[in-house]
Amino acid sequence: MTRPLLAALITFLGVFFSSTCRADEVVPRLTVGTQEIGLLAGYLLPHRLTDKSTTKQSGPAFMPSWAMVLTDPAGPRWLRGQLMFGAEIVYIQFQEPVLTHGVGFAPKIKWLFEGTGRLRPYVEFAGGPFYTDLAGQIPEESSRFNFVLSAGGGLSWYVTSQLALNVGYRFLHISNAGTRYPNLGLNSSLPFGGFSFNF
Amino acid sequence: MNDPTSLRCLMLGGCLLVLATTTGCSRWIEMAAPNAAEERAVETIARAEQVPLILDRVRISRNGSPQNASSETEQRILGSLADIGLFSHLASATTSVESGEKIVRARLLFDEAIDPHAGATALKGIVIGASMYLLTPFLPLEYEYAAHLTLQLERWDGQIKQYESQSAGTARYHLFGATPIMIDELRGHVMETCLTELARQIVKDTTFFSASSAPMTESAIRTVSAKSRSPLKTPPMPSAIPVAAPAPTEP
């Protein structure tokens, strides 16, 4: 599994850095109402935060997303940025401990820093319902209906004024909000990469 | 018995979804004050009475901070002034003017005020997200834009007239109705209202800007003064002037 992932990462970094060689200056023009669609892909890595957690869940994750710029640039100095709001579909294929799947829908909020114009860091938070058939097969989760919460950050590199490549990291938490017990929850790291398109 | 009920529920649900989606995509623009003069004021005067107008300077500020003047803004203002029909031709400051020609010089201050209601928008965004977008049709978002134009026109004899106009508008939209075009439309409407009002004021002073309204004054003629160069500190070397003396003739 690590070999295809490594190949994908090398390809992504190749595209990422070759785009930096372009001499022309690209400044994305993001105004109120600018829409963004994107696709992120990453690999789930487990975190067992309590003694009772035993599952080492892992597998690829895909997140097609939509977002919209809600504000003009605001904020002081290095915090200056724009608020984006949107939603994404989270699909995870759990390859460990059992081959199962999970799919969810999460509204998300994102603060896109102004950065250097072409390179723009961001932080984001997303949360929504998540359905997985992994539940019942592990001690941490008992119900198939869960919630997924994620928080993290990343970097957007604008290859053109509309197309951006993204890399980042998210911390992912899946649990059923106490609707059924046991509800220890699954915690994971999710490094990801992908692209987004503004229009 | 259950089938018709299910069908009715399905149809009702479908109608509600369509209504919610349609409402969630709606947007409209409200101007602070209705535009009294819908059409631009136009005044046609004799060709011989028209004088050129030079746009000397355009200053733009947004929420109090100076901005770079864009050629688009300049072109729009020039176009608006051209539509009045008072001036023979319009040009920017880079255009050369013949000395002694009657011209009107214009200076414009364009002050924009933008209030995107960022805090309220963020809060409503979070509420909409938390409701899984169900509250989208019920929470309108706002974007306010106001402009204040000050135009100074200086006649060839040095007399200055100042005109001012201001306008404001609000774009109200639901989350799915937001587009960058919406903001451009709002700015366009506000700017148009301001320019129309300015044109209306300028047209009232038609006689003031006609060529025969005032003669060229001496002060208005741009002259170049010249004076003799001051002597150098070090005396110049005397130049040797060759003198051809006639050769003595033999007696």
Boltz contact constraints between the chains, C-beta under 6 A:
constraints:
  - contact:
      token1: [A, 31]
      token2: [B, 180]
      max_distance: 6.0
  - contact:
      token1: [A, 32]
      token2: [B, 183]
      max_distance: 6.0
  - contact:
      token1: [A, 33]
      token2: [B, 178]
      max_distance: 6.0
  - contact:
      token1: [A, 33]
      token2: [B, 179]
      max_distance: 6.0
  - contact:
      token1: [A, 33]
      token2: [B, 180]
      max_distance: 6.0
  - contact:
      token1: [A, 33]
      token2: [B, 182]
      max_distance: 6.0
  - contact:
      token1: [A, 34]
      token2: [B, 180]
      max_distance: 6.0
  - contact:
      token1: [A, 70]
      token2: [B, 121]
      max_distance: 6.0
  - contact:
      token1: [A, 70]
      token2: [B, 125]
      max_distance: 6.0
  - contact:
      token1: [A, 71]
      token2: [B, 116]
      max_distance: 6.0
  - contact:
      token1: [A, 71]
      token2: [B, 118]
      max_distance: 6.0
  - contact:
      token1: [A, 71]
      token2: [B, 121]
      max_distance: 6.0
  - contact:
      token1: [A, 72]
      token2: [B, 116]
      max_distance: 6.0
  - contact:
      token1: [A, 74]
      token2: [B, 118]
      max_distance: 6.0
  - contact:
      token1: [A, 83]
      token2: [B, 122]
      max_distance: 6.0
  - contact:
      token1: [A, 85]
      token2: [B, 125]
      max_distance: 6.0
  - contact:
      token1: [A, 107]
      token2: [B, 129]
      max_distance: 6.0
